[in-house]
Amino acid sequence: MALPRHSDRHATLPARHPIPDKSRKSIRTVSRQVAGNNHADAGVNLFKRLQPEDLVVKYRIVVAVGVLVVGMTACSSKAKAGSPANPQTTGSPANRQTTGAPTTSTPTTAKATTTSSVPAATTTAVAALGIRSIAWGNVAVPGSVCNASQPIRLHAGKATIAAPATLKAGTASVTVSAGNVVYGALTGAGEDESALNVWCTNTGGTADGQLKNSLVVYSTATGSLQVIGSLTAQQPLQDQAKVGHVPYLDGSPNRTIIQPGRISVHELWYGPNDGTCCPSIRATTTWTYAGGAFQPSTAVQN
């Protein structure tokens, strides 16, 4: 039996080839099977049940089954989007349900407890941050280290300010620079204190330009970095008047010792015949810390 031309087969097929009752029953069967996702077997079984004279019906069934299979496959793909590979959650955090295949997991309430706006690692780092983690090249030092009236902020270990008149610098500006820092338990408050060696010099670039040396003591007992004292070499003033250079503190870390209630500082003094390169006198001063203030002992020459 010849098939009609493509242009007129849809108009002539209903009249010339009525669908037998058994074929209609088969179509209904296919629909139910397709709805149950048995796509491939449905078309094959129908072809086996139809008679040869139902060729046009077979053609229509092939087209219908093809459309249904494509549609069901698309629906299946969308349904898999919410399956275990990409579970979707619904409901409030306190009563959350997961769609898709069930999985064995810790209750969602436990997960909510361990999640916070501050990660645990960050919280530990903040708790561990102490005085030993401070960038000493960027701290503020008291103005007294260079006879200034205001605190001086360091940047990369240095600062330049206008030379105070009382300093007799010989230059229009002076430089404040940070040296070594030492740590120790001075107050016993749980966190160590620190002592930063600070120089004030003119801009001449020689030893003659060294104007003042200080040991600035810091504490974090109040939760922020605070200056609790500024120590200087204790050579008697009458002896200083006889020499051409200020005494200074030995900046080596093992020459400043912080202990509970006191700080021992090794100093270098100039004698009358010393050049600026080479102080000949060694001394030690012990500073006692009590009532929020330091008191020096009489310096002992070594």
N, C-alpha and C positions, 0 to 999 in steps of 0.2 A: 504494500500500500504506500503510494507516494505521499510525502508530506507537502502541505501547502507552502507557497512562497512566503518569504519573511514579511512581505508587505501586507498580506491579507490573511495570514493564518489566525490572527486573534479574532478577526471578524467572522470567520467561517467555522472555526473549531467548535463552538458551542452547539451549532445546529447540526453539523455533519457527524460529530463524534460525541454524543452524549456520554457522560460519565456513568458507567454501570453502578448499580447499588453496591456490589461487592467492593468496587474501587473506592466508593465514598467511605465505606466502613474502614477500608485500609488506610485512607487519609486520616480519619479520626484516630485510628490506632497510632499512626506515625506522630500525630500532634501530641498525643499523650506521652509517647516514648521520648520525643524531643524535649518535652517539658521536664521529663525525668532525667535529662542529660545523657540519654543513650543515643547520641547523634549518629554515629557511624552505622550501628546495627539497624537502626530504624529504616533507612533507605534501602539497605540490602534486603531486608525481610520483605519489604513492600514489593520490590522488583520480582522476588521469587513467587509472590502470591498472584500478581497480575498476569493476565492471559496475553498472548501475542498481539491480539487485535486491539489491546489497550495501549498501543505504542505512544499515542499522543498523551494519554493520561500519564504514562511513565515520564514523558518529557516534562509535563507540568509538575509532577511530583518531585522530579530532580531539582527543578528550579525552586520549588517551595521549600524542600528540605535544605537546599544550599543556603537560602536566605535565613532560615531558622537557625542553622548551625552557626553562621557568621554572627547573628544576633546574640545567641546564647554564649558564644566564645567571648564576645566583647563584654557581656555581663559578668562572665566568670572572671575576666581579667580585672574588672573594677572591684569585684568582691575580694580578690586576693590582696588588694592594696591595704585592706585593714586586717590582714592575717598576721600570724606571729612575727613575720619579718619586719613589719611596720605597725605595731600595735597602736591603736588610737585610744586616748583616754577621755572619759567623760565624767561629769560630776565635779563637785567641789573637792579641794585637796583633802578635806577631812573624811570624805566618803567617796573615794575615787574608784571607778570600775573600769576594767580594761576590756575592750572589744577584741574579738579574734580568738584564737585558740588559747585555752587556759594554760598558764605556766605556774610552776612552783617558785614562789619568791617571798621575800620578807614582806610583811604587811606594809601598806603604803604609809601608815601613821609613823612607823619607825623611820622611813626615809625622810619624812618631813622634819623629824626631830634633828637629824644630822645635817640638814641643809640650813645654811644661814647666810646673811649678807656679807659676812666676813669669813673667808676660807680659814680652815684650821691652821694651815701652814703660815698664813699671814699672822694670825693671832699669836702663834708661838714666837715668830720673829720679833713682833712688837714687845712681847713679854720679856724676851731675851736681850733686847737692846739696852745697853748700859753705857756707863761713862767711857769704857774702853772702845766704844764704837764711834765716838765723836770725831768729826773732822776738825782737828785742832788748827788747821790753817785758815779756818773761816769763823773762828769764834770772836767774841768781843772781849777786849782786855780793858782794865780800868785806865782812865786817863792819867793816873799818877805814875804810870810806867814811863811817861815822857813829860811830866809836869803839865799835862793838859787838864782842862776843866771838865771834859766830857769823855765817856767811854769811847774807845777806838775799835772799829770793826776791821778785822783782818780779812784779806782776800788772797787766797793762795799763799798764806803765810806771811804777808806783808801789808803795810799801810803807810801812806805818806801824808803828813799833816804839816800845817804851818808851824814853824818853830816857836814855841812859847818864849816870851821874853826872859822868864826866870831861868831858862835852861842854858843860856849863853852858848848856843850851838855854833855860832859863827857862820851859819848858812840860813837861807830863807825858809827852808823846810827841813824836816827830819823824817827818818824812816823808822818804823816800828816793825820788828821781825820776830817770828816765833822760832824757838829752838826745840830741844828735847822735852819730852813729857815723861813723868814718872807717876806710878800709882802706888797706893797703899791704904790700909784701913786706919784712918785718922780718928774718926768719930765713933766707929763701931755701929753705925746705923744700918749695916747690912750691905751697902754699896760702897766700894772703894772711893777715895778722893784722889784727885790728880794735882800735879804741880807742873806748870808750864814755864819754861825758861824764856824770858822775853828781853830783847835788847832794844835800846833807843840809841840811834846813831845819827850823825849829820850826814850830808851827802858827799863828804870828802873822799870816802872809800879807803881810809887808813885807820890804823889802831888809834891814832890821835882823835879820831872822830867818834869813838865810843863814849857816849855821854852818861848812860845809866843802864844798869842791869837789875832785873827783878825776877822773882819766882812767884807767879800768880797761882793761887790755890783755888781749886774748884770743887764743888760738891753738887750731887743730884738728889740730896736727901729730901728736898721739897717737891720732887717730881720734875724739876727743870734745872738747867745748868745755871749755877750761881757762883759768883766770886765770894769766897769767905775770907780772903786775906791776900796781901802782897808783901813778900819778904825781900829784903835787900841785905847786902853785905854790911857787916857791923864794925868795920875798921873805925877807930876813933877819928872824929872830925879834925882834931889838931894834927894827926898824922897825915890825913888826906891833904891838908893844906900845904904840906911840905913836898908833895909829889905832883907829877903832872898827869896822872891818870886815875880815874875812879876805880875803887876795888870792884871785884865782880865775883859771881858765884861760879863754882865749878859745874859746868853744864853736863858733865858725864852722868849717865843714868845711875850708876852705882855710887855716885858721890852725893846724892840727895836721898835720904832714907825717911820714909813715912812710916810711923809706928802709932799705935793707939795713944792719942793725946799729945803727940809731939812730932816735930819734923827736925831732923838733923841735917844741916847744910854745910858743905865744905866750901871755903872761900879762898880767893887769891887776892893778896894785898901787895901794893907797891912800896918798896923802900925808897929812901931819899936818892939813892944812886941808880935806881932801876930804869932801864929804858922801857918804852911803852910795849915792847915786844915780850918782855920777860919779867913778870912779877916774881919776887923772891920769897914772899912770906905766905905761909899756909896757915889757915885758921879754921875752926869749926864753931858754929853757933847752933844751939838747940832752941827751937821755938816751941813753947808750950801753948797748946790750944785749949782754952777753957772759957765758958760763958760767951761763946761766939767770937772770941778775939784771940790774937796771937801775942805772946809776950816773949821777947828774946832773953836768953841767958847771957851772961858775960862771955864774949868770944874767947876761945882758948886757942892760942897759937900752937901749932904742931911742931 
